[in-house]
C-alpha cells in the first residue's frame, strides 16, 4: 500500500463510521440520488483498504463488496453506473455517492453536478459527525489528564448502580486522593503539580481493567467505577495502585519527587440504597485509610 493510500485509509477510519448503524441523514442522500437520477440503485459507499462498505443504499442488497469489483459488471443486468467522489479537505477520496441502472441511459452534466453536490453533502455530514463526537469526548474528559471527568464518573456510577439493583451483580467504587501533593505544588509550583497529576493518571490508567471508568474528581482526587468487580478484585486493584503511584516521579526539569495515594473502597450490596450512600461509604473508607501509616487502602465495613 502506498503512503498516499495509507493516509487515505487512515483518514477514513478516523471518522469511525465503518460498520456503524444506519443514520437518517445518509439514508436521505441515497434516496435523493435515486430520485434525482431516476435510477433504481443508489448508495453512499465508503472505500476501505480492501472493500467498499455501504453506509446507506437504495435497491442494493449487499452491505459491502470487494473494492476491485466492478459493480456494473458483477451484477447481472446492470448496464449503467455513475458516481461522484466524497473528498475531504486534504484531498483524500473517502468514498462515493453512486447510482446504477439496469438499462443503458444518457447522463447529463446537470445530473452529474447534482451527484457531486450530494457527495459534498455526505462529506459535510462526516465532518459534522466527527466534530460532534469530539465535543462529546471533551465534555466527558478532564482537560489536563485526559481521563474521564466528574460528570462521566457520575454517569458511569449511576448506570452501574441501576444495573446492579436490577441484576444483583456486584461492583465497587474506589475514591482516592494523593498524599503530599500540596507540598509539591508549594515547593515546585503549579506546573510541577500538573506534571504529577498527568503521571499519576497515566499510572492509574495502566492499573485499571478494560471497561472500568477512571476519573479525576477534583484537584488531586480520583475515582474508579469497577464494573463487575467484587471486593477481592477491588482490594487487589487498590494494592497495585498504591505500589504504582508511590514510585518516584521525575519532573520535566529533572527533579525527582514522590507522592502517596490513599484509597477508599465501597462495594455494592443489597443494603446500598443510592449512589450517594455508596459514595459516602467510599469516602469514609478513604478517611480511615489516610489514618493508616503503611497500608494506604481501606474497604468500607458496615455497622460503624
LORO-546602 format. One record per residue: residue number from 1; y negated, z negated, x negated of N, C-alpha, C in turn; residue in three letters. Coordinates in pm, whole numbers. Layout:
BEGIN
ATOM   pos     n_py     n_pz     n_px    ca_py    ca_pz    ca_px     c_py     c_pz     c_px   code
ATOM   NUM        Y        Z        X        Y        Z        X        Y        Z        X    ALA
...
//
This chain:
BEGIN
ATOM   pos     n_py     n_pz     n_px    ca_py    ca_pz    ca_px     c_py     c_pz     c_px   code
ATOM     1      119        0      -85        0        0        0     -124        0      -89    UNK
ATOM     2     -216       90      -64     -337       99     -143     -427      -21     -120    UNK
ATOM     3     -524      -41     -212     -618     -151     -197     -697     -137      -67    UNK
ATOM     4     -738      -15      -38     -815       11       83     -734      -23      208    UNK
ATOM     5     -606       16      209     -521      -13      323     -493     -163      334    UNK
ATOM     6     -475     -229      221     -454     -374      221     -575     -445      283    UNK
ATOM     7     -694     -401      247     -816     -460      302     -827     -432      451    UNK
ATOM     8     -787     -312      493     -796     -277      634     -703     -364      718    UNK
ATOM     9     -579     -380      672     -483     -462      745     -529     -608      748    UNK
ATOM    10     -584     -656      636     -634     -794      632     -750     -811      730    UNK
ATOM    11     -836     -710      740     -949     -717      833     -899     -724      976    UNK
ATOM    12     -797     -647     1009     -741     -651     1143     -679     -788     1172    UNK
ATOM    13     -598     -837     1081     -528     -963     1104     -623    -1082     1108    UNK
ATOM    14     -740    -1069     1046     -839    -1177     1051     -889    -1201     1193    UNK
ATOM    15     -875    -1101     1278     -917    -1118     1418     -815    -1199     1499    UNK
ATOM    16     -695    -1220     1443     -590    -1300     1508     -566    -1254     1652    UNK
ATOM    17     -551    -1123     1668     -532    -1068     1802     -395    -1006     1822    UNK
ATOM    18     -327     -973     1713     -196     -910     1725      -99    -1001     1800    UNK
ATOM    19      -25     -940     1895       78    -1010     1973       21    -1121     2062    UNK
ATOM    20     -107    -1111     2097     -165    -1207     2191     -145    -1161     2335    UNK
ATOM    21     -170    -1250     2426     -154    -1220     2569     -261    -1121     2616    UNK
ATOM    22     -235    -1051     2728     -336     -959     2782     -468    -1031     2811    UNK
ATOM    23     -578     -957     2795     -710    -1009     2825     -782     -908     2913    UNK
ATOM    24     -849     -954     3020     -908     -862     3119    -1003     -759     3060    UNK
ATOM    25    -1081     -799     2959    -1180     -707     2904    -1114     -586     2839    UNK
ATOM    26    -1005     -607     2767     -936     -496     2703     -859     -414     2807    UNK
ATOM    27     -805     -481     2908     -740     -408     3017     -839     -313     3084    UNK
ATOM    28     -963     -359     3100    -1065     -275     3164    -1094     -150     3081    UNK
ATOM    29    -1094     -163     2950    -1118      -47     2864    -1008       57     2883    UNK
ATOM    30     -884       12     2887     -773      106     2908     -785      174     3044    UNK
ATOM    31     -821       99     3147     -836      158     3281     -950      260     3284    UNK
ATOM    32    -1063      225     3221    -1176      318     3218    -1141      446     3143    UNK
ATOM    33    -1066      432     3033    -1026      551     2957     -941      642     3044    UNK
ATOM    34     -849      584     3119     -765      665     3208     -848      730     3319    UNK
ATOM    35     -939      655     3378    -1019      708     3488    -1113      818     3442    UNK
ATOM    36    -1183      798     3333    -1281      896     3287    -1214     1024     3238    UNK
ATOM    37    -1095     1010     3181    -1028     1128     3128     -940     1197     3232    UNK
ATOM    38     -902     1122     3336     -808     1176     3432     -667     1185     3378    UNK
ATOM    39     -641     1113     3268     -509     1115     3205     -422     1003     3260    UNK
ATOM    40     -291     1023     3271     -203      919     3324     -172      809     3225    UNK
ATOM    41     -195      834     3096     -166      735     2993     -293      702     2915    UNK
ATOM    42     -315      574     2892     -428      531     2810     -392      398     2745    UNK
ATOM    43     -445      373     2627     -414      246     2560     -520      209     2458    UNK
ATOM    44     -528       80     2434     -606       24     2322     -502      -20     2221    UNK
ATOM    45     -489       56     2114     -386       30     2014     -445      -21     1885    UNK
ATOM    46     -386     -125     1828     -428     -180     1700     -323     -144     1596    UNK
ATOM    47     -371      -89     1485     -281      -30     1385     -254     -131     1275    UNK
ATOM    48     -136     -194     1281      -93     -289     1179      -35     -211     1061    UNK
ATOM    49       24     -281      967       74     -216      847      181     -111      878    UNK
ATOM    50      272     -142      972      383      -50      998      400      -18     1146    UNK
ATOM    51      308      -59     1229      324      -37     1372      189      -20     1440    UNK
ATOM    52      194       39     1559       80       39     1649      115      -56     1763    UNK
ATOM    53       29     -155     1784       53     -254     1890      -52     -239     1998    UNK
ATOM    54       -8     -233     2122      -99     -215     2236     -153     -348     2282    UNK
ATOM    55     -285     -363     2274     -349     -478     2335     -362     -459     2485    UNK
ATOM    56     -380     -334     2527     -391     -303     2669     -347     -159     2689    UNK
ATOM    57     -294     -128     2808     -249       10     2832     -240       38     2981    UNK
ATOM    58     -240      167     3012     -215      217     3147     -105      322     3135    UNK
ATOM    59        5      302     3205      113      400     3207      199      405     3084    UNK
ATOM    60      179      315     2989      257      312     2864      356      197     2874    UNK
ATOM    61      484      227     2863      586      124     2879      605       38     2754    UNK
ATOM    62      601       99     2637      627       25     2513      504      -54     2470    UNK
ATOM    63      526     -176     2422      415     -258     2372      376     -218     2230    UNK
ATOM    64      469     -155     2157      440     -111     2021      534        0     1983    UNK
ATOM    65      500       71     1877      586      176     1824      555      195     1676    UNK
ATOM    66      644      255     1600      620      275     1457      490      351     1432    UNK
ATOM    67      423      310     1329      292      369     1300      300      519     1273    UNK
ATOM    68      409      564     1213      420      705     1177      473      791     1290    UNK
ATOM    69      491      732     1409      541      810     1523      427      886     1588    UNK
ATOM    70      444     1017     1605      351     1098     1683      389     1081     1829    UNK
ATOM    71      308     1006     1903      346      971     2040      365     1094     2127    UNK
ATOM    72      279     1193     2110      291     1312     2194      418     1390     2164    UNK
ATOM    73      465     1377     2039      591     1444     2004      711     1356     2039    UNK
ATOM    74      691     1224     2034      803     1134     2057      832     1108     2204    UNK
ATOM    75      733     1129     2290      753     1106     2433      780     1239     2503    UNK
ATOM    76      894     1255     2568      925     1380     2638      819     1412     2743    UNK
ATOM    77      774     1535     2743      681     1580     2845      535     1561     2812    UNK
ATOM    78      501     1491     2702      361     1474     2666      312     1596     2591    UNK
ATOM    79      205     1652     2641      151     1774     2581       10     1757     2526    UNK
ATOM    80      -52     1644     2553     -192     1627     2512     -217     1482     2472    UNK
ATOM    81     -297     1464     2367     -339     1331     2325     -476     1339     2260    UNK
ATOM    82     -564     1242     2291     -695     1232     2228     -722     1086     2197    UNK
ATOM    83     -795     1060     2090     -821      921     2052     -956      909     1983    UNK
ATOM    84    -1007      786     1980    -1129      752     1906    -1101      624     1829    UNK
ATOM    85    -1140      618     1702    -1107      500     1621    -1194      379     1655    UNK
ATOM    86    -1134      262     1644    -1205      134     1656    -1239       92     1514    UNK
ATOM    87    -1367      101     1478    -1410       84     1338    -1500      -38     1327    UNK
ATOM    88    -1472     -124     1228    -1556     -243     1209    -1676     -211     1122    UNK
ATOM    89    -1760     -313     1098    -1886     -292     1025    -1863     -250      880    UNK
ATOM    90    -1746     -280      827    -1714     -241      688    -1648     -104      680    UNK
ATOM    91    -1633      -37      793    -1573       95      795    -1423       97      807    UNK
ATOM    92    -1360      -19      832    -1215      -24      848    -1177       22      988    UNK
ATOM    93    -1088      120      997    -1036      165     1127     -924       72     1169    UNK
ATOM    94     -953      -16     1264     -859     -120     1303     -760      -73     1409    UNK
ATOM    95     -796       33     1481     -710       81     1587     -772      201     1656    UNK
ATOM    96     -727      228     1779     -776      343     1853     -783      310     2002    UNK
ATOM    97     -872      378     2070     -864      392     2215     -816      534     2239    UNK
ATOM    98     -704      550     2310     -641      681     2319     -597      710     2462    UNK
ATOM    99     -586      840     2491     -533      886     2620     -432      996     2592    UNK
ATOM   100     -341     1014     2687     -241     1121     2674     -206     1173     2812    UNK
ATOM   101     -157     1297     2814     -126     1362     2941        4     1439     2929    UNK
ATOM   102       67     1459     3044      193     1534     3047      168     1684     3061    UNK
ATOM   103       43     1723     3067       11     1866     3077      -94     1900     2973    UNK
ATOM   104      -89     2023     2929     -191     2071     2837     -324     2077     2911    UNK
ATOM   105     -432     2048     2839     -561     2042     2907     -673     2061     2807    UNK
ATOM   106     -789     2098     2861     -909     2108     2778     -967     1968     2760    UNK
ATOM   107    -1041     1951     2656    -1103     1821     2626    -1247     1846     2583    UNK
ATOM   108    -1340     1798     2662    -1481     1829     2639    -1544     1733     2539    UNK
ATOM   109    -1656     1776     2485    -1732     1690     2394    -1778     1563     2464    UNK
ATOM   110    -1816     1575     2592    -1860     1459     2668    -1747     1358     2686    UNK
ATOM   111    -1626     1407     2709    -1513     1318     2723    -1482     1246     2592    UNK
ATOM   112    -1493     1318     2480    -1470     1256     2351    -1577     1150     2322    UNK
ATOM   113    -1702     1179     2360    -1809     1082     2342    -1782      956     2424    UNK
ATOM   114    -1736      976     2547    -1704      860     2632    -1592      777     2570    UNK
ATOM   115    -1493      844     2511    -1383      773     2445    -1434      694     2324    UNK
ATOM   116    -1526      755     2250    -1586      688     2134    -1667      565     2178    UNK
ATOM   117    -1737      578     2292    -1811      464     2344    -1717      349     2380    UNK
ATOM   118    -1603      382     2438    -1505      278     2472    -1448      213     2346    UNK
ATOM   119    -1429      294     2242    -1382      237     2115    -1486      142     2057    UNK
ATOM   120    -1614      179     2068    -1721       91     2023    -1725      -38     2104    UNK
ATOM   121    -1700      -27     2232    -1694     -146     2317    -1577     -234     2278    UNK
ATOM   122    -1463     -173     2246    -1347     -250     2202    -1378     -327     2075    UNK
ATOM   123    -1450     -263     1981    -1487     -331     1857    -1582     -447     1886    UNK
ATOM   124    -1676     -426     1979    -1768     -534     2016    -1691     -652     2076    UNK
ATOM   125    -1589     -623     2155    -1507     -730     2211    -1433     -807     2102    UNK
ATOM   126    -1383     -734     2004    -1314     -800     1893    -1409     -893     1818    UNK
ATOM   127    -1531     -847     1792    -1629     -929     1720    -1667    -1051     1803    UNK
ATOM   128    -1693    -1031     1932    -1728    -1143     2017    -1617    -1245     2027    UNK
ATOM   129    -1495    -1194     2034    -1378    -1282     2040    -1367    -1365     1913    UNK
ATOM   130    -1391    -1301     1798    -1384    -1371     1670    -1493    -1477     1660    UNK
ATOM   131    -1615    -1443     1702    -1725    -1540     1697    -1696    -1660     1787    UNK
ATOM   132    -1641    -1633     1906    -1609    -1743     1997    -1505    -1835     1936    UNK
ATOM   133    -1408    -1776     1868    -1303    -1856     1803    -1363    -1941     1690    UNK
ATOM   134    -1456    -1882     1614    -1520    -1955     1506    -1605    -2070     1558    UNK
ATOM   135    -1678    -2045     1667    -1761    -2151     1726    -1673    -2264     1779    UNK
ATOM   136    -1561    -2226     1840    -1469    -2327     1890    -1415    -2413     1776    UNK
ATOM   137    -1385    -2346     1664    -1335    -2420     1547    -1441    -2516     1495    UNK
ATOM   138    -1566    -2468     1484    -1674    -2552     1434    -1698    -2673     1524    UNK
ATOM   139    -1684    -2652     1653    -1706    -2762     1748    -1601    -2871     1734    UNK
ATOM   140    -1486    -2837     1675    -1376    -2933     1663    -1358    -2985     1520    UNK
ATOM   141    -1446    -2942     1427    -1424    -2968     1285    -1538    -3050     1224    UNK
ATOM   142    -1504    -3144     1139    -1603    -3217     1062    -1663    -3125      956    UNK
ATOM   143    -1795    -3112      956    -1859    -3010      872    -1842    -3037      723    UNK
ATOM   144    -1828    -3164      683    -1819    -3196      541    -1678    -3178      488    UNK
ATOM   145    -1580    -3234      555    -1445    -3241      501    -1353    -3129      549    UNK
ATOM   146    -1387    -3067      661    -1303    -2960      714    -1187    -3008      800    UNK
ATOM   147    -1168    -3139      813    -1064    -3189      904    -1122    -3198     1044    UNK
ATOM   148    -1041    -3235     1141    -1089    -3246     1279    -1198    -3352     1290    UNK
ATOM   149    -1283    -3337     1391    -1386    -3437     1414    -1345    -3535     1524    UNK
ATOM   150    -1435    -3625     1560    -1403    -3728     1658    -1368    -3667     1795    UNK
ATOM   151    -1442    -3563     1833    -1415    -3501     1964    -1273    -3446     1972    UNK
ATOM   152    -1229    -3380     1864    -1094    -3324     1863     -988    -3434     1857    UNK
ATOM   153    -1018    -3542     1785     -928    -3657     1779     -910    -3717     1919    UNK
ATOM   154    -1022    -3738     1989    -1015    -3796     2123     -937    -3706     2218    UNK
ATOM   155     -958    -3575     2206     -885    -3481     2291     -735    -3486     2263    UNK
ATOM   156     -698    -3484     2134     -557    -3489     2098     -493    -3620     2143    UNK
ATOM   157     -567    -3729     2132     -515    -3860     2172     -493    -3863     2323    UNK
ATOM   158     -587    -3806     2398     -574    -3804     2543     -455    -3720     2587    UNK
ATOM   159     -439    -3603     2523     -326    -3515     2556     -194    -3584     2526    UNK
ATOM   160     -186    -3650     2411      -61    -3715     2372      -30    -3834     2463    UNK
ATOM   161     -135    -3906     2502     -115    -4019     2591      -60    -3973     2726    UNK
ATOM   162     -117    -3866     2781      -69    -3815     2909       77    -3769     2899    UNK
ATOM   163      108    -3703     2787      245    -3657     2767      343    -3774     2760    UNK
ATOM   164      306    -3878     2686      396    -3992     2669      410    -4072     2798    UNK
ATOM   165      302    -4083     2874      311    -4153     3002      405    -4081     3098    UNK
ATOM   166      410    -3949     3085      495    -3869     3173      641    -3869     3127    UNK
ATOM   167      663    -3863     2996      798    -3843     2942      858    -3967     2879    UNK
ATOM   168      773    -4063     2841      823    -4181     2771      844    -4159     2622    UNK
ATOM   169      811    -4042     2570      827    -4015     2427      726    -4096     2346    UNK
ATOM   170      769    -4151     2232      677    -4235     2153      579    -4151     2072    UNK
ATOM   171      464    -4210     2045      372    -4155     1946      291    -4272     1892    UNK
ATOM   172      226    -4251     1780      147    -4357     1718        9    -4306     1682    UNK
ATOM   173      -83    -4398     1671     -217    -4365     1624     -247    -4454     1504    UNK
ATOM   174     -307    -4394     1402     -346    -4465     1281     -498    -4462     1270    UNK
ATOM   175     -559    -4578     1252     -702    -4588     1225     -720    -4640     1083    UNK
ATOM   176     -805    -4574     1006     -816    -4604      864     -962    -4608      823    UNK
ATOM   177     -995    -4692      726    -1123    -4676      657    -1108    -4713      511    UNK
ATOM   178    -1204    -4665      433    -1195    -4677      287    -1247    -4813      242    UNK
ATOM   179    -1191    -4862      134    -1234    -4986       71    -1304    -4950      -60    UNK
ATOM   180    -1427    -4994      -76    -1502    -4964     -198    -1588    -4840     -190    UNK
ATOM   181    -1594    -4778      -74    -1674    -4654      -62    -1823    -4682      -76    UNK
ATOM   182    -1872    -4788      -13    -2015    -4820      -20    -2060    -4843     -164    UNK
ATOM   183    -1975    -4906     -243    -2010    -4932     -382    -2024    -4802     -461    UNK
ATOM   184    -1942    -4703     -430    -1953    -4574     -498    -2084    -4506     -461    UNK
ATOM   185    -2119    -4508     -332    -2246    -4447     -289    -2364    -4518     -354    UNK
ATOM   186    -2359    -4651     -357    -2469    -4727     -417    -2481    -4701     -566    UNK
ATOM   187    -2367    -4683     -633    -2370    -4666     -777    -2388    -4523     -825    UNK
ATOM   188    -2337    -4427     -748    -2338    -4287     -794    -2417    -4193     -702    UNK
ATOM   189    -2453    -4239     -584    -2533    -4155     -495    -2450    -4092     -384    UNK
ATOM   190    -2522    -4032     -288    -2456    -3975     -170    -2372    -3852     -204    UNK
ATOM   191    -2412    -3774     -304    -2332    -3657     -341    -2194    -3700     -390    UNK
ATOM   192    -2191    -3810     -464    -2062    -3863     -510    -1980    -3912     -390    UNK
ATOM   193    -2048    -3976     -295    -1978    -4020     -175    -1918    -3902      -99    UNK
ATOM   194    -1992    -3793      -88    -1940    -3674      -20    -1818    -3619      -93    UNK
ATOM   195    -1824    -3619     -227    -1711    -3569     -306    -1587    -3655     -284    UNK
ATOM   196    -1606    -3786     -274    -1495    -3877     -250    -1434    -3851     -112    UNK
ATOM   197    -1520    -3835      -11    -1470    -3810      124    -1390    -3680      132    UNK
ATOM   198    -1437    -3577       62    -1365    -3449       62    -1230    -3463       -7    UNK
ATOM   199    -1226    -3535     -119    -1100    -3552     -191    -1003    -3638     -111    UNK
ATOM   200    -1053    -3743      -49     -967    -3827       34     -911    -3747      151    UNK
ATOM   201     -996    -3667      214     -950    -3583      326     -840    -3489      281    UNK
ATOM   202     -857    -3431      162     -755    -3341      107     -623    -3416       87    UNK
ATOM   203     -630    -3536       33     -509    -3613        8     -442    -3655      140    UNK
ATOM   204     -522    -3695      237     -467    -3731      367     -398    -3611      431    UNK
ATOM   205     -461    -3496      420     -406    -3374      480     -272    -3338      419    UNK
ATOM   206     -252    -3373      293     -125    -3344      227      -14    -3440      273    UNK
ATOM   207      -51    -3553      330       48    -3652      370       91    -3639      516    UNK
ATOM   208        0    -3599      604       35    -3593      746      131    -3478      771    UNK
ATOM   209      207    -3488      878      304    -3386      912      237    -3270      985    UNK
ATOM   210      301    -3155      980      255    -3040     1056      258    -3075     1205    UNK
ATOM   211      147    -3055     1272      139    -3088     1414       65    -3217     1442    UNK
ATOM   212       56    -3307     1343      -25    -3427     1360     -173    -3391     1347    UNK
ATOM   213     -259    -3472     1405     -403    -3445     1402     -471    -3548     1313    UNK
ATOM   214     -527    -3501     1202     -606    -3584     1112     -753    -3560     1141    UNK
ATOM   215     -831    -3667     1156     -972    -3651     1189    -1056    -3751     1111    UNK
ATOM   216    -1179    -3710     1085    -1280    -3802     1032    -1356    -3858     1152    UNK
ATOM   217    -1352    -3989     1167    -1408    -4054     1285    -1549    -4107     1264    UNK
ATOM   218    -1586    -4131     1139    -1717    -4185     1107    -1744    -4167      960    UNK
ATOM   219    -1835    -4245      906    -1876    -4230      766    -1757    -4225      672    UNK
ATOM   220    -1682    -4335      664    -1563    -4339      579    -1442    -4381      661    UNK
ATOM   221    -1442    -4343      789    -1335    -4378      881    -1256    -4253      919    UNK
ATOM   222    -1124    -4268      921    -1035    -4158      954     -933    -4202     1058    UNK
ATOM   223     -873    -4106     1125     -770    -4137     1221     -663    -4029     1221    UNK
ATOM   224     -543    -4066     1263     -432    -3972     1276     -365    -3995     1410    UNK
ATOM   225     -351    -3888     1486     -264    -3892     1604     -130    -3836     1558    UNK
ATOM   226      -31    -3923     1553      101    -3887     1501      192    -3853     1618    UNK
ATOM   227      202    -3726     1647      278    -3681     1762      429    -3703     1742    UNK
ATOM   228      494    -3742     1847      640    -3762     1844      679    -3852     1727    UNK
ATOM   229      596    -3951     1698      624    -4039     1586      646    -4181     1631    UNK
ATOM   230      759    -4239     1597      788    -4378     1629      733    -4469     1519    UNK
ATOM   231      751    -4601     1535      694    -4698     1443      740    -4677     1300    UNK
ATOM   232      869    -4653     1282      922    -4639     1146      857    -4524     1073    UNK
ATOM   233      842    -4411     1141      780    -4294     1078      635    -4322     1043    UNK
ATOM   234      566    -4395     1130      426    -4427     1105      410    -4519      985    UNK
ATOM   235      500    -4613      970      493    -4703      855      520    -4628      725    UNK
ATOM   236      613    -4535      728      639    -4452      609      515    -4371      574    UNK
ATOM   237      451    -4312      676      330    -4234      652      220    -4322      595    UNK
ATOM   238      202    -4442      650       98    -4533      602      118    -4567      454    UNK
ATOM   239      241    -4592      415      268    -4622      273      231    -4504      184    UNK
ATOM   240      266    -4383      228      233    -4264      149       81    -4246      138    UNK
ATOM   241       12    -4272      248     -134    -4258      248     -198    -4354      150    UNK
ATOM   242     -155    -4480      153     -213    -4580       63     -190    -4542      -82    UNK
ATOM   243      -69    -4500     -115      -39    -4461     -254     -123    -4341     -297    UNK
ATOM   244     -137    -4245     -208     -209    -4122     -244     -358    -4147     -262    UNK
ATOM   245     -418    -4217     -168     -563    -4236     -172     -604    -4326     -288    UNK
ATOM   246     -520    -4420     -325     -557    -4516     -430     -555    -4457     -571    UNK
ATOM   247     -509    -4332     -586     -511    -4270     -718     -656    -4243     -759    UNK
ATOM   248     -688    -4248     -889     -827    -4227     -934     -882    -4092     -888    UNK
ATOM   249    -1012    -4089     -864    -1082    -3967     -822    -1185    -3932     -928    UNK
ATOM   250    -1182    -3809     -974    -1279    -3762    -1073    -1393    -3690    -1002    UNK
ATOM   251    -1513    -3740    -1020    -1631    -3679     -959    -1672    -3554    -1037    UNK
ATOM   252    -1749    -3463     -976    -1791    -3340    -1045    -1857    -3362    -1182    UNK
ATOM   253    -1940    -3467    -1202    -1997    -3487    -1336    -1896    -3536    -1439    UNK
ATOM   254    -1777    -3577    -1391    -1674    -3624    -1484    -1644    -3772    -1474    UNK
ATOM   255    -1726    -3847    -1401    -1698    -3990    -1383    -1572    -4009    -1298    UNK
ATOM   256    -1498    -4114    -1329    -1378    -4146    -1253    -1403    -4272    -1170    UNK
ATOM   257    -1371    -4262    -1042    -1390    -4376     -951    -1260    -4398     -875    UNK
ATOM   258    -1257    -4508     -803    -1139    -4537     -723    -1178    -4600     -591    UNK
ATOM   259    -1104    -4568     -487    -1122    -4633     -358     -985    -4677     -308    UNK
ATOM   260     -988    -4770     -217     -867    -4808     -147     -879    -4762       -3    UNK
ATOM   261     -772    -4783       72     -774    -4748      213     -693    -4850      290    UNK
ATOM   262     -745    -4890      403     -673    -4981      493     -632    -4904      617    UNK
ATOM   263     -513    -4932      666     -454    -4855      776     -408    -4950      886    UNK
ATOM   264     -456    -4924     1007     -408    -4997     1124     -327    -4903     1212    UNK
ATOM   265     -211    -4949     1258     -119    -4863     1333      -91    -4925     1469    UNK
ATOM   266      -94    -4841     1572      -54    -4885     1705       37    -4780     1765    UNK
ATOM   267      145    -4824     1825      243    -4733     1883      239    -4741     2035    UNK
ATOM   268      249    -4626     2098      252    -4623     2244      382    -4685     2296    UNK
ATOM   269      369    -4765     2401      486    -4811     2476      444    -4828     2622    UNK
ATOM   270      535    -4868     2705      509    -4874     2849      400    -4973     2887    UNK
ATOM   271      370    -5068     2799      267    -5167     2830      126    -5117     2802    UNK
ATOM   272      116    -5005     2732      -16    -4948     2700      -70    -4877     2822    UNK
ATOM   273     -187    -4918     2867     -240    -4867     2993     -341    -4755     2976    UNK
ATOM   274     -400    -4743     2856     -505    -4643     2839     -524    -4610     2692    UNK
ATOM   275     -595    -4502     2667     -632    -4466     2530     -714    -4577     2467    UNK
ATOM   276     -805    -4632     2546     -892    -4738     2492     -810    -4858     2445    UNK
ATOM   277     -711    -4897     2521     -631    -5013     2482     -548    -4984     2357    UNK
ATOM   278     -499    -4860     2345     -422    -4824     2226     -510    -4825     2102    UNK
ATOM   279     -633    -4772     2114     -725    -4774     2002     -766    -4916     1966    UNK
ATOM   280     -780    -5000     2066     -813    -5140     2039     -702    -5208     1958    UNK
ATOM   281     -577    -5175     1990     -465    -5229     1912     -470    -5180     1767    UNK
ATOM   282     -497    -5051     1750     -504    -4996     1614     -619    -5058     1537    UNK
ATOM   283     -733    -5080     1603     -847    -5144     1537     -816    -5288     1497    UNK
ATOM   284     -743    -5358     1582     -703    -5495     1550     -610    -5497     1429    UNK
ATOM   285     -516    -5403     1428     -424    -5393     1313     -501    -5357     1186    UNK
ATOM   286     -602    -5272     1198     -684    -5236     1082     -760    -5358     1029    UNK
ATOM   287     -815    -5436     1120     -885    -5559     1081     -790    -5653     1006    UNK
ATOM   288     -669    -5667     1056     -570    -5752      990     -531    -5698      854    UNK
ATOM   289     -519    -5564      844     -480    -5501      718     -583    -5527      610    UNK
ATOM   290     -709    -5529      648     -815    -5548      549     -813    -5688      488    UNK
ATOM   291     -752    -5783      556     -745    -5919      504     -629    -5939      407    UNK
ATOM   292     -541    -5836      397     -427    -5847      306     -466    -5799      167    UNK
ATOM   293     -413    -5863       68     -452    -5831      -69     -377    -5711     -125    UNK
ATOM   294     -250    -5696      -92     -171    -5592     -155     -131    -5485      -55    UNK
ATOM   295      -54    -5521       44      -13    -5420      142     -129    -5392      235    UNK
ATOM   296     -186    -5272      227     -310    -5243      298     -286    -5170      429    UNK
ATOM   297     -170    -5189      489     -146    -5131      621      -83    -5237      710    UNK
ATOM   298     -104    -5220      840      -56    -5320      933      -22    -5254     1067    UNK
ATOM   299       95    -5288     1120      135    -5242     1253       94    -5347     1355    UNK
ATOM   300       31    -5302     1465       -7    -5397     1570      117    -5459     1632    UNK
ATOM   301      114    -5589     1649      223    -5661     1716      163    -5731     1836    UNK
ATOM   302      216    -5706     1954      160    -5762     2077      182    -5912     2086    UNK
ATOM   303      114    -5971     2185      132    -6112     2212       38    -6204     2139    UNK
ATOM   304      -61    -6147     2064     -153    -6234     1993     -274    -6265     2079    UNK
//
